[in-house]
Amino acid sequence: IWLVKHGSEQAFVKAWKEFAEWTLKNQLGNTKATLLQDEEQPQCFISFGPWKDNESIQSWRNQPEFKEFIAKARDLCEDIKPHTLKSVVNVGSHKISD
């Protein structure tokens, strides 16, 4: 969960997208990344993506590129709340948009 500084929303989206693209090309265990923006609180973003296992996540978080992105994000954000979540329920499989 990312709380972006007012006026830094577009810079954050650009930085996040570049880092997500790097992740997909260079990190095993990840196949997709999604960034959502709250329509009522446009400074609030949520990002998520499935990972093969916790080892893949830890490997990713130990990469210099991860640390560089987090440093850049700290400059753009008021607050960052990382989470490692597990899926407990999935309902449906219909894709509504990209």
N, C-alpha and C positions, 0 to 999 in steps of 0.2 A: 504494500500500500504506500503510495507516494503522495505527499502533500507538497505541491509545487509552489514556489514563490510567485506571487501575483506578477504577471508580465513575462514569466519564464516558461509558460506552457508550451509554446511552439519549439523553443530550444530544447526543452526536455523531451518532447515527442521525437524530435530529430535525433537526439543523442540515444534515446532508448531504441529507436528503430535500427540505427547503425550497430549498436551493441547486440541487439537480437539477431540481426543478419550475420554478424561475426559468429555468434554462438551457434547458429544453425549450421554454418559452414565448417566450424572448427571443433565442436564439442560432440563427442559421441554420447548417445543416450537421450538427446533432445530432438524432437521432430517438429515442434510448433511453438510459437510464442504469441500471446495476445495482450494488447494493452487496451484497457477500457477507461473512458473518461466519464465522470459523473456529470450528467446534464444540469443538475441543480447546483452543484458545487464544482465548477470547471477546473479548479485547482487540484481536485482529488482524482487520482488515477489508481487503477488496480492492474497489475500485470500477473500473468500466470502462463504456465505451459507444462505439459506432461514430460516427465523424465522416466527413464528406464528403471533407475534405482537410486538409492541415497548415495552410493559411491560416485555415480556420475555427477550428482549435484555437488558433492564435496570437491571433486576434481575441478569442476567449473569454477567454484568459488575460490579455489586456490590459484587460479590463473592470474597472471599480471594484468591481463585485459579486464578481468572482472574488477580487480582492485582499482584500475584506472577509471572504469565507468562509475563505480561507487563514489570515487573522489569527485568526479564531474557532477554526479547527481546530487551530492551533498551541497555543492555550490548553487544548484538550481532549486533545491527543495528546502522547505521548512522542517519537514519530518519524513523519515523513511522507516517503515515497519516491515521488516522481512519476515516471512513465514515459510515453513516447509509443511505442506499439507498433504494429506492422503485422501484418495477418493473413497467415499463411503456409500454413495448412491449415485447412479446414473440412470436417467429416465429419458427414453427416446433417443433418436439418432438423426433426426431431420436437421439439415444444415440450413440456417436462415440467412446468413450473409458471410462475407469474407471480412 
